[in-house]
Amino acid sequence: MREFRDDQGRPWHVSLTVSSAARVKDLVRVVLPPKTADEPAPTEAVPFDLIDAGEIARTFQVLRSNFSALGETLAALLLPQIIQKGLSKEDFLDALRGDSLEQGGLAVEEELVSFFPPRLRGVVTALSARMTELAETVTKQAEAALLTHGPSSGSAVESPASSPTTEPSES
């Protein structure tokens, strides 16, 4: 179980179980990024299955790039606590931005890694670490490009989701 606080200072305890993942799958729909560069970008939203080991890379992509989907995922995971605190889903979502949203996302990712059995946990951990490393590299490149060329240089920096095998989602 991981804890984070929303913008109102309320504590939230994130615990990923089969039951809470099923709640996410029932309540959250996302447009998944394409699996390969050759695959057309999907346009239809599908149920968000957090614990499908075969889709874990795309799950991390959604959680790290689609902040609306991250908020909705947190709301679904935390629904019993939201109800217990007498809040609406909108009240909860209105208290997520910036630091609290990032901390909530990290809590979900940490729970996701620890959810999987040991035989898969190492691969999921390595994937998460590699994606973080790539994102940091791209961020540094973007910052350097802005300092060197300014915001109107016209050259776009590739997103962390861009690679020979993936493209960023359109969400």
C-alpha positions in Angstrom: 0.0 0.0 0.0 1.3 3.4 -1.0 0.2 6.8 0.3 0.0 10.2 -1.3 -1.8 13.4 -0.4 -4.1 15.5 -2.7 -3.9 19.3 -3.0 -6.2 19.6 0.0 -3.8 17.6 2.2 -6.1 14.6 2.4 -4.2 11.3 2.6 -5.0 8.5 0.2 -3.9 4.9 0.4 -3.4 3.2 -3.0 -3.6 -0.6 -3.0 -3.7 -2.5 -6.2 -5.5 -5.8 -5.9 -7.4 -7.9 -8.4 -10.6 -6.3 -7.1 -9.4 -2.7 -7.4 -8.0 -3.5 -10.9 -11.4 -4.9 -11.9 -13.0 -1.6 -10.7 -10.6 0.4 -12.9 -11.4 -1.9 -15.9 -15.1 -1.3 -15.3 -14.9 2.4 -14.8 -12.0 3.7 -16.9 -11.7 3.7 -20.7 -8.6 4.8 -22.6 -7.3 5.1 -26.1 -4.2 2.9 -26.0 -1.1 4.0 -27.9 -0.3 1.8 -30.9 1.9 -1.2 -30.3 4.3 -0.5 -33.2 5.1 2.4 -35.4 3.5 0.6 -38.3 0.2 0.2 -36.5 -2.4 2.9 -37.0 -3.2 4.9 -33.9 -6.3 3.5 -32.3 -9.3 5.9 -32.1 -11.7 3.9 -29.9 -11.5 3.9 -26.1 -11.2 0.5 -24.5 -11.5 -0.6 -20.8 -8.2 0.1 -19.0 -6.8 -3.2 -17.8 -4.0 -2.2 -15.4 -2.9 -5.8 -14.7 -2.7 -7.2 -18.2 1.0 -8.3 -18.2 1.0 -8.4 -22.0 0.1 -4.7 -22.2 2.3 -3.4 -19.3 4.4 -1.1 -21.5 1.3 0.6 -22.9 -0.2 0.8 -19.4 2.9 2.7 -18.2 2.6 5.0 -21.3 -1.0 5.8 -20.5 -0.3 6.4 -16.8 2.7 8.7 -17.6 1.2 10.7 -20.5 -2.5 10.9 -20.1 -3.2 12.7 -16.8 -6.9 12.5 -17.2 -6.7 8.8 -17.4 -4.4 8.8 -14.4 -6.9 10.8 -12.4 -9.7 8.5 -13.5 -7.6 5.5 -12.6 -6.8 6.9 -9.1 -10.5 7.7 -8.6 -11.5 4.1 -9.5 -8.8 2.6 -7.3 -9.7 4.9 -4.4 -13.5 4.8 -4.8 -14.2 3.2 -1.4 -12.1 5.8 0.3 -13.7 8.6 -1.7 -17.2 7.4 -0.6 -16.0 6.9 3.0 -14.8 10.6 3.1 -18.1 11.8 1.8 -16.6 13.2 -1.4 -17.8 13.0 -5.0 -15.5 11.8 -7.8 -15.4 15.4 -9.0 -14.3 16.6 -5.5 -11.5 14.1 -5.6 -10.4 14.9 -9.1 -10.5 18.6 -8.4 -7.9 18.1 -5.7 -5.4 16.5 -8.1 -2.8 18.5 -10.1 0.9 19.0 -10.3 2.7 17.5 -7.3 -0.3 15.5 -5.9 -1.0 14.0 -9.4 2.6 13.0 -9.8 2.7 11.5 -6.3 -0.5 9.6 -7.0 0.9 8.3 -10.3 4.1 7.1 -8.6 1.9 5.3 -6.0 0.0 3.6 -8.8 3.2 2.6 -10.6 4.8 1.3 -7.4 1.7 -0.7 -6.6 1.6 -2.0 -10.2 5.2 -3.3 -9.9 4.6 -5.0 -6.6 1.3 -6.5 -7.8 2.9 -8.9 -10.2 4.3 -12.2 -9.0 8.1 -12.5 -8.5 8.6 -14.2 -11.9 7.3 -11.1 -13.7 8.2 -8.4 -11.2 11.8 -8.1 -12.4 10.7 -7.5 -16.0 8.1 -4.9 -14.9 10.6 -3.2 -12.7 13.2 -3.1 -15.5 10.6 -1.8 -18.0 9.6 1.0 -15.6 13.2 2.0 -14.9 14.0 2.0 -18.6 11.0 4.2 -19.5 12.0 6.6 -16.7 15.5 6.8 -18.1 14.2 7.5 -21.6 11.8 10.1 -20.4 14.6 11.9 -18.5 16.8 11.8 -21.6 14.1 13.3 -23.7 13.4 16.0 -21.1 17.0 17.0 -20.9 17.2 17.1 -24.8 14.1 19.3 -24.9 15.4 21.7 -22.2 18.8 21.9 -24.0 17.0 22.6 -27.3 14.9 25.3 -25.7 18.0 27.0 -24.2 19.9 26.7 -27.4 17.3 27.5 -30.0 14.4 29.0 -28.1 10.8 28.0 -28.2 10.2 29.1 -31.8 13.0 27.1 -33.5 10.5 24.9 -35.3 12.3 21.7 -34.5 10.3 19.3 -32.4 11.9 17.1 -29.8 10.7 13.5 -29.9 8.5 12.4 -27.1 9.6 9.6 -24.7 6.9 7.4 -26.3 8.5 7.8 -29.7 10.8 5.0 -30.7 11.2 2.6 -33.7 8.4 0.5 -32.2 6.0 3.0 -30.6 4.3 6.3 -31.2 2.7 8.7 -28.7 -1.0 8.4 -28.1 -3.4 11.0 -29.3 -5.1 11.3 -25.9 
